[in-house]
Amino acid sequence: MEAAEAAEHIRESLEKRRHADEEFRRRAAVVIGVLAMLLAITHLGGAAATKETINFNILASDTWAFFQAKNIRQTSNQLAADELEIRLLEPGLLAEVRAAAQPKFDRYKATVARYESEPDPKDPDNPIRGDGKKELMARAQYFEKLRDHAQQQIPSFEYAEALFQIGIVVGSVSIVAAARWLLGLGVALGALALVLMLNGFFLFMNLPIGEVPH
C-alpha cells in the first residue's frame, strides 16, 4: 500500500470514528433529556403524595376529634336519660311530674340515637356522609386509608428520583469519556427508576419500607 493510500485509509477511519462519536453523543444527549423529563415527573408525583399524606392525616385527626366530641355529648345525654328513666319508674310519682319528665326523657333518647347515626339527608346512602358517630368513624377510617395509600407511594418516588439523578450523572460522564458502557448503565438505572416511578403512581406492590405499621 502506498503512503497516499495509507493516509487516505487512516483519514477515512478517523472520519468514521468521529461520525460514530458524534452519533453516540447525540443519542446520549437524548437519553439524558428523557431521564431529566422523567425525573421532573417523579418529583411532582412524590410531592403530590407527600402533600396528600399530610392533608389526609389532618382530615383523619380532625374527624376523630369530632367523633370524640360527639361521644362525650352522647354519653352526657345518655346519663341524663338514665336518671330520668329511674325517676319515671319511681312508685307514686305524680302524674304532673311524669308528664313533665317524659318529653325530656324522649328528647334525651332521640338525641342519643341521633348522635349514634345521623346520615346526610342529601345523600343518605353514602356511609361517610353525615354527622353521627357511625358516619364519622367511617369517614375517619376512609381518610386514614387514603393517607396510608399516599404514604406507601412515597418510597417508590424517592428511590426513582435518586436513580434518575444517578442515571443522568452517569450518562453525562459517558459523553465526556465516550464510554458506551456508561451510557448503557445510565439507561439501565433509568429503566429501574421508571418501574419505581410507575409503582409510585399505581402502587402495584408495596415496598417494605413503605408499609405503614398498625
N, C-alpha and C positions, 0 to 999 in steps of 0.2 A: 504494500500500500504506500503510495507516495505521500509526502508531507502535506500537500494541499488536501488530499482526500482525507487524511487522518484529522487534520484541523477541522474540516467540514463535518466529519463524523462527530467530533467532540462538541462542536458548536450545536449540532442538532440534538445531541444528547442533553446538553445543558439547557437548551430551549425547551425540550420536553419536560425536563425536571422542573424548570421554572414554571412552566404551564401547570404541571401537576401540583406544585406547591401552592400556586395561586388558587387553583380549584379547591384544594384542601382547605385553605384559609377561608374561602367564601363559604364552604359548607360548614366549617367550624363556627363562623360568624352567625350563620342561620341557626345552628343548633343552640348557640348561646342566647340568641334573641328569643327563641322558643322557650328555653328554660327560664329566662327572665320574665316572660309573659306568664308562664305557669306559676312562677314564684309570686307574682303580684296577685294572681287569683287565689293562691293558697293563703297569702297574708290576709286577704279580705275574708276568706272563709273562716280562718282562725279568729279574727277579730269579731266576726259576727257570732261565732259560737261562744266566745268569752262573754260578749255582751248579753246573749240570751241566758247564759248560766247565771249571771248576776241578776238580771231582771226577773227571771222566773223564781230565783231563790227569794228575792224580796217579796214577790207576789205570794209565794207559799207561806212565808213568815207572817205577812200581814193577814192572810186568810186564817191561819191557825190562831192568831191573836184575836181575831173577830170570833172565831169558834169558841175560844176560852171565855170571852166576854159573854157570849150567848149562854154558855154552860152555867156561868155564875148566876145570870139573871133567871135562867130556868130553875136552878136549884132554889133560889130565893122564893120564886113563885110556888114551887112545889112544897116548900116548908110552910108557907102561908096557907096553902090549900089543905095540907095535912092538919094544921092547927084548927082551921075552921071545920074540917070534917069531924075531928074529935068533939068539937063543941056542938055540932049538929047532932051527934049521937048521944049527947047527954040526956038522961031521962028528965022529964018535967020541964023541958025547955019551952019557954013561952012561944006561942005561935008568931007573935010580932017579931021576936028576936030571930026566930028561924027564917021568917020571910025576909028579913033584912040581910041575914048572913048568906042565904042560899045563892043570890045573884053574885055576891062576891066570890063564893066558892066556885061557881060555874065559870066566872071570868078567869080566876086563877088557873083552873084546869084547862080552859081553852088557850090561855097564854102558854102554858107548859107544852101543850100539843103543838102550838104554832112555832115555838122555839125549836122543837124537835125536828119538824119538817115544814118548810114553807116554800113550795115551788114558785117559780116565776109565773104569774098569771098569763104573761105574753108567750111563754114557752114552757108549759108545764111538763112536757115530756123530756126536757133536757135535764139530766141528773146533776149537772154542775151549775145550773142557773137557779137562783133563789137565795134566801137568807136564813133558812133553817140550819140546824146543826148537821143534818144529813147532807144537805146540799153543800154546806161549807166544807165538810170533811172531804166530799168527793172533789170539790174544786181545788182544795189544797193538795190532795194527792195527785190530781191532774197536773198542777203546776210543778210538783216535785218530779213527776215523770218526765216532763219537758225539760226541766233543769238537769236531770240525770242524763238525758239523751244528749243535750248540748255539751255537758261536761265530758262525756265519753268521746265526743268528736275532737276535742282539743288536742289530745296527744298525737293523733294522726296528722293534724295540720302542723303541729310543731316539728315533728320528725320530717315531714315532707318539706317544710320550709328550710330546714337545716340541710337536707340532702340536695335540694335545688341550688342553694348557695354554694355548696361544695362542688357540685357539678359545673356551675358557672366558672368557678375559680379554676378547676381542672381543665375545662375547655379553653379558657383564656391562656393558660400555660401551654396548652398543646399548640396554639398558634405561634407563640414565641419560639417554642422548641421544635416546631414542625414534627411533633410526635403524634402519629395517628393512634397509637395505643392509648395515649392520654385522652384523646377525644372519645375513643371507644369507652373508656372508663367513665367519662363525664356523661355520655349517653346512657350507660347502664345505671348510674346513680340517678339520673333524671327519670328513667323508666320506673325505678323503685319508688322514687318520690311521687310520681304520677299515680301509682297504685295507692300510696298512702293518702294522697290528696283526694282521690275518688272515694276512698274509705271514710275520709273525714266528712264528705258531703252525704254519702249514702249509708255509711256505717254498716258495711257488710259483715264486719266482725269487730269485736271489742278488743282493743289492745289491753294486755294485763294491767298496765299502769293506768289505764283509763277506767277501770272498773270502780264503781262507787261503792264503798263499804256500807253495809246496813247493820 
